[in-house]
Amino acid sequence: MTTAVARPRRPLRVALKHPSLHLISIAVSAVILVPVLFGVLGGFKDNGQLAENPVGLPDPWRAKNYTDILTGGMFWRQLGVSTLIAVGTTLLVVGVSAMAAYIFARFAFRGREALFTLFAMGLMFPFAVAILPLFILLRSLHLLSNPLGVILPQAAFGIPVTLIILRSFFRTIPAEVEESATLDGCGRFGFFWRVLLPMSRPALATVSVLAIVGSWNNFFLPLVVFNDPKWETLPLGVQHFQETQYSNNTAGVLAYVILSMVPALAFYAVAERQLIGGLSTGVTRS
């Protein structure tokens, strides 16, 4: 009687076969996580502890830096502004790009590829180069110190990459699905709204995460557009916090930076499965 020998798990075989890849992954993870861990622990210290033992554990642990920020009104106001701008930018980017990607993916017309290439060229246009004419345009439109002055440019610069991702995904939807929907009485818009968008939820989640995180981390554009402190976003709030009476409170600044990262990290953690699913689906089907 022969007994079956258990085959080693695939991840273990891959790890033994390519140890250098895992070492590189560990090194990259350390480069990313060590500064974050330093900031989290630094927020539980005071300036004296940071000076004496910057890389050690807090002794004693002080939560005052975090509680002072959370009990103040400035952080929550900046959080609300950042959320408003991020949500507005994402809705505009995803809505416009989805409709445009549907046209580029499912319709054949003269000049389609040339027009799509024109949109894709937006990826090669540096944002910093456009800041001066953009500022003049927003001033002429009276959009300075207005959230639309940040939402509209962010959406314009976010459309190219979103359009490319969604078009690639829409083209993988079989034509038979559209034919069946047409036979069931669906028009062009009905197929787009009732069939195509629900089937494209992984891709929509992917571009939504990219748009939200990009808007959340944007510092330069809000700095140029917003002159009124009530419209400060969290990145601007970190700078303002550092330049006020807390300029010598390094531990407090670290706590403010970490708290400003938490909402974006929480959203990414919730949408991680959809994000990875959308990226992997786009790669495997392309």
N, C-alpha and C positions, 0 to 999 in steps of 0.2 A: 504494500500500500504506500503510495507516494503522497507526500504532503506538499501543498502549494507554498512556495516561498513568497513571503510578502515583498512586493516591490517597493523600493524607497520612494518617498513622496517626491513629486516633481520639484517643488521649491528647494528641497535639500540637495537634489542632484544639480540644480542650476547654481546653487550657492557654492557647491564644491567645484563645479566646472568653471565658474567665473568669479572667483573670490575678489578680484580687483574691482569689479563693478560694485560689489557690496561695500568695499572699503571706500570707494569714491562716494557712494550714496550716504554712508555714515559721516564722511567728512563734510559733505555739502549740508547735511542735516545739522551737524554741529555748528557750522558757520551761521546758519539761520537761527537756530534755537538758543545758542549761548547768549547773544545780545538780548533776546526777549527774556530769557531767564534772569539775566543780570538786571533788567529793568523791573521785573516783577519783584525780585528780592530787594532791590534798591528802594522801591516804594515803601517797604516795611521797615526801613532804617531811618536814622536821622543823619544829618551831615557829618557828625562826628564819627559815626560808624562807617560811613562811606569813605571817609578819609583814612581811618585806621585799618579797616578790613573790607576793601571794596568788593572782593569776590567771595567772602564768607557768608554764612547764614546770619540773619539779624539776631542780635542778642542785646536787649530783648526785642521781641517783635512789636512793631508800632504800626497800628492800623490808622493812626490819625491822619496821615497824608491822604489816604483813600477816602476816609469818612468826611474830611473837610471838603473835598472836591464834590462828593456825591450829595452833601447837604447844602451846597451852594447852588444858586440859580444859574450861574453862568454856564456851567457844563451842560445842564439839561437844555438850555436855550440853544446852545451850539449844536447839541445832538439833534434837536428838532429841525434846525436849519439844514444840517447835513443830510438828514433823512428826507426832507422835502425835496432838496435838489437831486439827491440820488434817485429817488422814486420817479420824479418828473423826467429826469434824463433817461432813465431806463425805459419808461413807457413810450417816450418819443422815439428813442433809438430802435427799440424792438418793433414798435408798430409800423414806422416808416420802412424800416429795413425788411420786415416780413412781407409787406405788400410789394416792395420793389423786387425782392428776391423771387417772389411768386411769378412776376412778369418775366424776369430774366431766365427762370428755370423752366417754365411751362409754355411760353409763347415764343414762336419763331418770327422774327421780323428783321428787316434789313438794318444793318448797323448795330445789331444787338451786342455783339462781342466788343465792338469798338466803344460803345457806350459803357459797357461793363468795365472795360479796361480803364476808362476815364474815372469811374468811381474808385477802382482799385488803386489808381495813382494817388488817391488821398492818403494812403498808408505811408507814402514817401514824403509827404509834406510835413516838415517839422512845425510843431505848435509854436515854439518860441519865435520863429520867423514871422508868424502871423499876428503876434500880440499887439504890435503898434497899429496896423490898419484895423485890427479887430476892435481895439479900444476906441479909435476914432469913429468907427461904424456904430458901436454901442452908444457912444456919447451922442451921436446925431439922432439915434432912435430913442433917446432918453431911457436907456436900459441900465445905466449905472446905478448901483445900490438897489438893484432889482434882481430877484432870483432868476427871472427869465434871461438876464444878461449872462448868467453862468450856464443855465440849462440848455439854451439854444446852441451856443458854441460847442459845448461838450457833446451834444447830440450830433452836431455836424461832423465832428472829428471821430465820433464813435461809429458812424454809419458804415464806412468802408469795410472794416474788419467784420462787423456784424452781417453785412450784406454778403460777404464772401462765404462765411460759415453757413448761413441759412440757404443760400443758393445751392451750395454743394449738397446740403441735406435734402432739400426739396427735389433735387434731380434724382435722388435715389428712390423716391416714391414711385412705384410702378404705374405705368400709364393705364393699366387695366383698372386700377382703383378709381381713377378719374372717369373712365368710361362707365363703370358700374354706377358711380354717383350720378352721372348724367342720365343714364337710363332710369334711375329712380327719381328723376325730376329735379336734381340739383343743378343750378346754374353755376357760372364761373365763381361768383362771390360765395355762393352756398358751399361749393366744394372747398374753397379756401378757408372759410370760417368753420364749417362743421366737420370737415374731414382732414384737411391738410394740417391745420394748426394743432388739433388734438394728437395727430400722429407724430408731430414734430416737437412734442414737449421736451425731450432731452436736449435738442438743439436750442430751443427757446430758453431753457434753464441755463444752458451754457453761456449764451450771449447775455442773459440777464445778470448772471454773476459777474461777468467781465465788465459790464457797464456799471454796475453798482460799486464794485471795488475800485474801478478807475475813477468814478466820480468822488467816492469817499476819500481817496488819497490825493485828489487834486488840490494843490496849494497855490500855484502861480495865478491861475485865472481868477479865483475868488479874491486873491490879494489885489489884483488890478481892478476888479469890478466893484467890490464892496468898499465903500468909504464910511458907511454907517456901522458902528459896532454891533448893532442889534442883528445884523446879517452875517456875523462871523460864523464860519464853519469850524469844525473841530481842528483841522490842521492850522487854521489861523488862530484858534483859541490856544493851542499849545504855544505858539509864538508869543501871543499876548500874555499868557500866563508867565512865560519865562522873562518877559520884559517888565513886568510889574513888580510889586513888592516881594514877589516870590523869586526874584532873579538869583538870590543867593541860596535858595532852598533847592538844591539839586535833587534831593530825594523826592520832594513834592513834584518837581518837573517830571521825574521818571514815572511817578504814579499817574500823572495827568496823561502822559504819552500812552501808558499801558491801558488806561481806561478808554482812551479814544480809539484804541485798536479793537476792543472787545466786541462792539456791535458788528463790525465787518467780519471778524473771525467767527462770530456766532452765526451770522447769515451763511458764511461759506460752509461751516460745519453742517448746517441743515441741508444745504443744496449740494453737498459734495457728491452724493451718489448720482444725482442727475447731471452734474457737471462732468464727472468722469464718464458716465454713460454716453453723454452727447459727444464728447471728444473721441471716445473709442469707436462709437458707431460711425462717426464721420470718417475716421481713418480706415475702418474695415470695409466700408461701402464705397470709398472713393477709388 
